[in-house]
């Protein structure tokens, strides 16, 4: 039977990093949706102002959480990993032959 040593601080930072990274991703999606609505002219000037302030407040809150908990690097590592995964999926869609070749090489290697 093997024993798994888990560093509680690393685990905590990793989970918190994942949660904050997901909040950042959701915030970016909200920002893109807000821009689409502004471009479409479906928001009043007051709504645009409130939305901008809310997004800036959210940015500040996320930054403060990362600083207070000391998880900036954990969040960055999660975001980098997610970016690589998304890039791999997009690359697989755009170049399916290359993706299949890499999968075959991975099985052989």
C-alpha positions, 0 to 999 in steps of 0.5 A, spaced: 500 500 500 502 506 498 502 512 502 500 519 498 503 525 502 498 531 500 501 538 502 495 541 505 497 548 503 498 546 496 492 543 495 488 549 498 492 554 494 490 549 488 483 549 489 482 557 491 486 558 484 481 554 480 475 557 483 478 564 482 480 562 475 473 560 474 471 567 476 475 571 472 473 567 466 466 568 468 468 575 469 471 575 462 465 572 459 460 578 462 465 583 459 464 580 452 457 580 453 456 587 455 461 589 449 456 586 445 450 589 448 453 596 448 455 595 440 448 593 439 445 599 442 441 595 447 443 599 453 442 605 456 448 610 458 446 609 465 446 601 464 453 602 461 455 606 466 453 601 472 455 595 468 462 598 467 463 600 475 460 593 477 466 590 472 471 594 475 469 593 482 469 585 480 476 586 478 478 590 484 475 584 489 478 579 485 485 582 485 484 583 493 482 576 494 488 574 490 493 578 494 490 577 501 490 569 500 497 569 496 494 565 490 496 569 484 501 564 482 496 558 483 491 562 479 496 564 473 498 556 473 490 554 472 489 560 467 495 557 463 493 550 463 486 552 461 489 556 456 493 550 453 487 546 453 483 550 449 488 552 444 489 544 444 482 543 442 482 549 437 488 546 434 485 539 434 478 542 430 482 546 425 488 541 424 484 534 425 490 530 421 495 533 426 491 532 432 490 524 430 498 524 428 500 526 435 495 521 438 498 516 435 505 518 437 503 518 444 500 511 444 506 509 441 511 513 445 
